[in-house]
Amino acid sequence: MLPVPLARPVAPHIRLLALSIDLVAFAIVYIPISLLFIGSSRHGPAWTSAYVGNALALLIGLTEIFVAASPGKLILRLRIMTPGGERAARGTLALRYLLKFSPRLLGLVHAVLLIIAVKQFVAWTGLSFFRDRPIDYVCLPIIGEVLTVVLAGGYALILRPGGRALHDVLTGTQVLRLPGKSARQGFEPVMAEIVVAGSEQAPAGGRMAQLESIRK
């Protein structure tokens, strides 16, 4: 059997294609749910985006922890691995998830803190700078926006050799492409090595002569 080929680095356009597939998958699920929420309640698009959009994105992103790939990566045979081509530890994948989706996490926390009961509790505990302006108004949106800009800019690092985005570099991971089925299986050699009876190894000339006789 031939040795199994190693997973190889991914070209930038493949990463972008996987991202596009992820966005399409998100839209297919998000649009019907958002229309259902908007049509059946007094909540508007902003509320739906803050709660449903962030929660759905975080749920879909969990696949990168449990199967080391998003839906788009799965379709294109991409996996989140170590730069050496080994499986990434579950803790490493979780850290990468938290970093990559940190703006979504902050957005969901911010939305939850806008609930009146939670807002009053935060103010009562003294965790706010001002009684009438809790900490969620002051910090979370700003931090989320900064992280969004940083991560979006860091995604451009996939254009460098190795194709590692900022969240890959910081967590010691790399998105690699698995070999195809035929490459993984390899093939059996057509002609086996012929060993002359009574000797442990036939001379090179003897083997060549016997191979020539077989061809004739």
C-alpha positions in Angstrom: 0.0 0.0 0.0 1.2 3.5 -0.7 1.5 5.8 2.2 -1.6 7.9 3.0 -1.1 11.4 1.7 -1.1 14.1 4.4 -3.7 16.8 4.6 -2.6 19.9 2.8 -3.0 23.6 3.3 -6.0 25.3 1.7 -5.9 28.0 -0.9 -7.7 31.3 0.0 -10.5 30.9 -2.5 -11.4 27.5 -0.9 -11.6 29.1 2.5 -13.8 31.8 1.0 -16.0 29.2 -0.7 -16.4 27.4 2.6 -17.4 30.7 4.3 -19.9 31.3 1.5 -21.5 27.9 2.0 -21.7 28.6 5.8 -23.5 31.9 5.1 -26.0 30.3 2.8 -26.7 27.5 5.3 -27.2 30.2 8.0 -29.6 32.2 5.8 -31.6 29.1 4.9 -32.3 28.5 8.6 -32.4 32.1 9.8 -34.8 33.7 7.3 -37.8 31.4 8.0 -37.3 31.6 11.8 -36.9 35.4 11.8 -40.0 35.8 9.7 -41.9 33.6 12.1 -40.7 35.6 15.1 -41.4 39.0 13.4 -44.9 37.9 12.2 -46.1 36.3 15.4 -44.9 38.9 18.0 -44.2 42.5 18.6 -40.5 42.0 18.2 -38.9 43.8 15.2 -35.9 42.9 13.0 -33.4 44.3 15.5 -34.6 42.1 18.3 -34.7 39.1 16.0 -31.1 39.7 14.9 -29.9 40.2 18.4 -31.4 37.1 19.9 -32.2 34.6 17.1 -29.3 35.6 14.7 -26.6 35.4 17.4 -28.0 32.3 19.0 -28.3 30.5 15.7 -24.8 31.4 14.6 -23.4 30.2 17.9 -25.3 26.9 17.6 -24.1 26.3 14.0 -20.6 27.2 15.0 -20.5 24.4 17.6 -19.8 22.0 14.8 -16.3 23.4 14.7 -15.8 22.1 18.3 -17.3 18.6 17.9 -16.4 17.7 14.3 -13.6 20.3 13.7 -15.4 21.8 10.7 -18.3 24.1 9.8 -20.9 22.9 7.3 -19.0 24.5 4.5 -15.7 22.9 5.6 -17.4 19.5 5.8 -18.7 19.7 2.3 -15.2 20.7 1.0 -13.4 18.1 3.1 -11.7 20.8 5.2 -10.8 20.2 8.9 -9.5 22.3 11.7 -6.2 20.6 12.6 -2.7 21.4 13.9 -0.3 22.9 11.4 1.4 19.5 11.5 -1.7 17.7 10.2 -2.8 16.2 13.5 -6.2 16.3 15.2 -6.7 19.5 17.2 -7.5 18.9 20.9 -11.1 19.6 21.9 -10.0 22.3 24.2 -8.1 24.0 21.4 -11.2 23.9 19.2 -13.3 25.3 22.0 -10.8 28.2 22.5 -10.8 28.9 18.7 -14.6 28.9 18.8 -14.8 31.4 21.6 -12.3 33.7 19.9 -13.9 33.4 16.4 -17.4 33.9 17.7 -16.6 36.4 20.5 -18.6 39.2 18.8 -21.6 37.0 18.5 -21.3 35.9 22.2 -21.0 39.5 23.3 -24.0 40.4 21.1 -26.1 37.7 22.7 -25.0 38.7 26.2 -25.8 42.3 25.5 -29.3 41.4 24.2 -29.9 39.3 27.4 -28.8 42.2 29.6 -31.4 44.5 27.9 -34.1 42.5 29.5 -35.5 44.7 32.2 -35.2 42.2 35.0 -31.6 41.4 34.2 -30.8 45.1 33.8 -32.3 45.8 37.3 -30.3 43.0 38.8 -27.0 44.2 37.3 -27.7 47.7 38.6 -28.6 46.3 42.1 -25.4 44.3 42.3 -23.3 47.4 41.6 -21.8 46.0 38.4 -22.7 49.1 36.5 -20.9 52.4 36.1 -24.1 54.3 36.6 -27.5 53.3 37.8 -29.2 54.6 34.7 -26.5 53.3 32.3 -25.7 49.7 33.1 -22.4 48.2 32.1 -24.0 46.5 29.0 -24.6 49.9 27.5 -21.1 51.1 28.1 -18.8 48.2 27.4 -20.2 45.3 25.5 -21.2 47.0 22.2 -17.9 48.7 22.0 -15.9 45.6 22.7 -18.0 43.6 20.3 -17.4 46.1 17.5 -13.7 46.2 18.1 -13.5 42.5 18.0 -15.5 42.3 14.8 -13.0 44.7 13.1 -10.0 42.9 14.5 -11.2 39.4 13.5 -12.4 40.6 10.0 -9.0 42.1 9.4 -7.3 39.0 10.8 -9.3 36.8 8.3 -7.3 38.5 5.5 -4.2 36.7 6.8 -5.5 33.6 4.8 -3.9 35.3 1.8 -0.4 34.6 3.3 1.4 31.3 2.8 -0.3 28.6 5.0 -3.7 30.3 4.8 -4.1 30.8 8.6 -6.5 33.5 9.8 -5.8 35.4 13.0 -7.9 33.0 15.2 -6.0 30.1 13.7 -2.6 31.7 14.5 -3.6 32.6 18.1 -4.9 29.1 18.8 -2.2 27.1 17.0 -4.6 25.6 14.4 -4.8 25.5 10.7 -7.6 24.6 8.2 -6.3 21.7 6.1 -7.9 19.8 3.3 -8.2 16.0 3.6 -7.2 13.9 0.7 -9.8 12.4 -1.6 -11.1 8.8 -1.3 -8.9 7.4 -4.0 -5.8 9.1 -2.6 -6.6 7.8 0.9 -7.0 4.2 -0.3 -3.9 4.1 -2.5 -3.5 1.0 -4.7 -1.9 -2.4 -4.6 1.3 -2.8 -6.7 0.6 -4.6 -9.9 3.8 -6.7 -9.9 5.1 -8.1 -6.6 8.8 -8.5 -6.0 9.9 -11.9 -7.2 12.2 -13.9 -4.9 14.2 -16.7 -6.4 13.6 -20.0 -4.7 16.3 -21.0 -2.3 17.7 -17.5 -1.8 16.6 -14.9 0.7 17.0 -12.1 -1.9 17.5 -12.4 -5.6 20.2 -10.4 -7.3 19.0 -7.3 -9.1 19.9 -8.8 -12.5 18.0 -12.0 -11.8 14.9 -10.1 -10.9 15.0 -8.0 -14.0 15.6 -11.1 -16.1 12.5 -12.9 -14.7 10.4 -9.7 -15.1 11.4 -9.6 -18.7 10.5 -13.3 -19.2 7.0 -12.6 -17.7 6.5 -9.7 -20.1 7.4 -12.0 -23.0 
